[in-house]
Amino acid sequence: MSSFTITGLFKALTFAGLSLALFPAQATFSPDAPTVLVTGANRGIGFELAKQYAEAGWNVIATTRRGEGDPGRAGLEQVQQGHPNLHIERIDVTSTEMINAVADKYRDQPLDVLINNAAAVEATFQADLEQVNQPYNEIDFDAARMDFDVNALGPMRMAQAFMDHVKRSKQKKIINVTSFIGSFGRGIPTAMGMNYGASKAALNMYSLKLSHAVKPDGVIVGLVEPILVASKPGVADNPMAKPVQDEVAKLRKVIADITMETSGLITNFSTGEIDPY
Ligand SMILES: NC(=O)c1ccc[n+]([C@@H]2O[C@H](COP(=O)([O-])OP(=O)(O)OC[C@H]3O[C@@H](n4cnc5c(N)ncnc54)[C@H](OP(=O)(O)O)[C@@H]3O)[C@@H](O)[C@H]2O)c1
């Protein structure tokens, strides 16, 4: 090896080392690719979003409330092995401290799309149904407070912490995942899902207000909801449930196509239509 090559190699290694030291968070991110952050990315719709965006070459910050070593992160870790453009970070959306730590770690990273997907839901459809069928006179108010904390306040905490990252990006999108269980306009005549529904209705109002607040900065706030996604054990038995891969592909298209025109409105990603609040 010539001295020129050795010098060149030394310089390259030094530069790489310096880059890693200066920009550790973004070391395996492409500066030319768009960046997405997903909350609740360890399973269900969030996992599939993180996986599909990583496969599409995006820089992905896949967040989960589960810490290192938790078996619940295994799926994400497996995706990361084939896709170094996916980073796993720990965020419990009820923790401002955890959120701010990640926002600070990625302070130099423009964030094209922030997806607030995490929700206080159960790991199986059966357990979800037990929760949503809880009668009004047996409301567990601690559980109700948690629904509001995760489903309504969580996205607002994330929006606060990451707004500067979003503003600095090309696409400038915040996407909040809601549910028709929180809809007034659909007028579904059921007492089902009081806590969950009320917290999603609060999310809708927060999102609408936020859309007006950040419109002058060119930031789009999209609300999205599906009909029923087979995202967890038990749900696929329901004839209405659609495969998570297909529904997430539709969701990604909705996110790609969203414009300021529909900021603050709810797009149903199963049908592609605008749903009522
Ligand atoms: N599936 C549907 O048909 C459907 C219909 C309407 C709306 N949605 C909405 O779509 C989104 C995703 O639903 P899904 O069916 O994919 O749910 P899921 O499979 O049950 O996943 C929920 C995710 O949220 C995470 N999470 C819960 N509490 C959290 C917290 N405090 N901080 C951070 N992450 C937290 C969970 O993490 P852990 O693993 O740690 O619990 C999990 O990763 C939700 O907003 C839901 O309301 C879904």
The ligand as an SDF file (V2000), in Angstrom:
LIG
                    3D

 48 52  0  0  0  0  0  0  0  0999 V2000
  -56.0070   -1.3880   15.0530 N   0  0  0  0  0  0  0  0  0  0  0  0
  -57.0910   -0.6890   14.7240 C   0  0  0  0  0  0  0  0  0  0  0  0
  -58.0100   -1.2110   14.0880 O   0  0  0  0  0  0  0  0  0  0  0  0
  -57.2170    0.7480   15.0970 C   0  0  0  0  0  0  0  0  0  0  0  0
  -58.4390    1.3760   14.8780 C   0  0  0  0  0  0  0  0  0  0  0  0
  -58.5520    2.7390   15.1930 C   0  0  0  0  0  0  0  0  0  0  0  0
  -57.4630    3.4350   15.6560 C   0  0  0  0  0  0  0  0  0  0  0  0
  -56.2830    2.7820   15.8670 N   0  0  0  0  0  0  0  0  0  0  0  0
  -55.1730    3.5600   16.3860 C   0  0  0  0  0  0  0  0  0  0  0  0
  -53.9840    3.1850   15.7110 O   0  0  0  0  0  0  0  0  0  0  0  0
  -52.8570    3.3150   16.5720 C   0  0  0  0  0  0  0  0  0  0  0  0
  -52.0880    2.0200   16.6380 C   0  0  0  0  0  0  0  0  0  0  0  0
  -52.9880    0.9950   17.0270 O   0  0  0  0  0  0  0  0  0  0  0  0
  -52.5500   -0.5480   17.0240 P   0  0  0  0  0  0  0  0  0  0  0  0
  -53.7680   -1.3180   16.7360 O   0  0  0  0  0  0  0  0  0  0  0  0
  -51.3380   -0.7370   16.1890 O   0  0  0  0  0  0  0  0  0  0  0  0
  -52.1880   -0.7460   18.5590 O   0  0  0  0  0  0  0  0  0  0  0  0
  -51.2170   -1.8210   19.2730 P   0  0  0  0  0  0  0  0  0  0  0  0
  -50.8450   -2.8920   18.3240 O   0  0  0  0  0  0  0  0  0  0  0  0
  -51.9210   -2.2360   20.5220 O   0  0  0  0  0  0  0  0  0  0  0  0
  -49.9400   -0.9470   19.6250 O   0  0  0  0  0  0  0  0  0  0  0  0
  -50.0140    0.1350   20.4980 C   0  0  0  0  0  0  0  0  0  0  0  0
  -48.6230    0.6860   20.6430 C   0  0  0  0  0  0  0  0  0  0  0  0
  -48.6470    1.8200   21.5360 O   0  0  0  0  0  0  0  0  0  0  0  0
  -47.6000    1.6220   22.4870 C   0  0  0  0  0  0  0  0  0  0  0  0
  -47.8200    2.3580   23.7200 N   0  0  0  0  0  0  0  0  0  0  0  0
  -48.8050    2.2070   24.6390 C   0  0  0  0  0  0  0  0  0  0  0  0
  -48.6330    3.0720   25.6540 N   0  0  0  0  0  0  0  0  0  0  0  0
  -47.5110    3.7940   25.3650 C   0  0  0  0  0  0  0  0  0  0  0  0
  -46.8040    4.8280   26.0300 C   0  0  0  0  0  0  0  0  0  0  0  0
  -47.2060    5.3170   27.1930 N   0  0  0  0  0  0  0  0  0  0  0  0
  -45.6940    5.3320   25.4230 N   0  0  0  0  0  0  0  0  0  0  0  0
  -45.2610    4.8510   24.2450 C   0  0  0  0  0  0  0  0  0  0  0  0
  -45.8760    3.8560   23.5790 N   0  0  0  0  0  0  0  0  0  0  0  0
  -46.9870    3.3360   24.1520 C   0  0  0  0  0  0  0  0  0  0  0  0
  -47.5760    0.1250   22.6900 C   0  0  0  0  0  0  0  0  0  0  0  0
  -46.3820   -0.2680   23.3310 O   0  0  0  0  0  0  0  0  0  0  0  0
  -46.2890   -1.5490   24.3320 P   0  0  0  0  0  0  0  0  0  0  0  0
  -45.9950   -2.7360   23.4720 O   0  0  0  0  0  0  0  0  0  0  0  0
  -45.1810   -1.1900   25.2280 O   0  0  0  0  0  0  0  0  0  0  0  0
  -47.6280   -1.6630   25.0260 O   0  0  0  0  0  0  0  0  0  0  0  0
  -47.6680   -0.3370   21.2500 C   0  0  0  0  0  0  0  0  0  0  0  0
  -46.4210   -0.2270   20.6100 O   0  0  0  0  0  0  0  0  0  0  0  0
  -53.4310    3.7600   17.9260 C   0  0  0  0  0  0  0  0  0  0  0  0
  -53.3460    5.1680   18.0350 O   0  0  0  0  0  0  0  0  0  0  0  0
  -54.8770    3.3110   17.8550 C   0  0  0  0  0  0  0  0  0  0  0  0
  -55.7070    4.0840   18.7000 O   0  0  0  0  0  0  0  0  0  0  0  0
  -56.1370    1.4630   15.6110 C   0  0  0  0  0  0  0  0  0  0  0  0
  1  2  1  0
  2  3  2  0
  2  4  1  0
  4  5  1  0
  4 48  2  0
  5  6  2  0
  6  7  1  0
  7  8  2  0
  8  9  1  0
  8 48  1  0
  9 10  1  0
  9 46  1  0
 10 11  1  0
 11 12  1  0
 11 44  1  0
 12 13  1  0
 13 14  1  0
 14 15  2  0
 14 16  1  0
 14 17  1  0
 17 18  1  0
 18 19  2  0
 18 20  1  0
 18 21  1  0
 21 22  1  0
 22 23  1  0
 23 24  1  0
 23 42  1  0
 24 25  1  0
 25 26  1  0
 25 36  1  0
 26 27  1  0
 26 35  1  0
 27 28  2  0
 28 29  1  0
 29 30  1  0
 29 35  2  0
 30 31  1  0
 30 32  2  0
 32 33  1  0
 33 34  2  0
 34 35  1  0
 36 37  1  0
 36 42  1  0
 37 38  1  0
 38 39  2  0
 38 40  1  0
 38 41  1  0
 42 43  1  0
 44 45  1  0
 44 46  1  0
 46 47  1  0
M  CHG  2   8   1  16  -1
M  END
$$$$
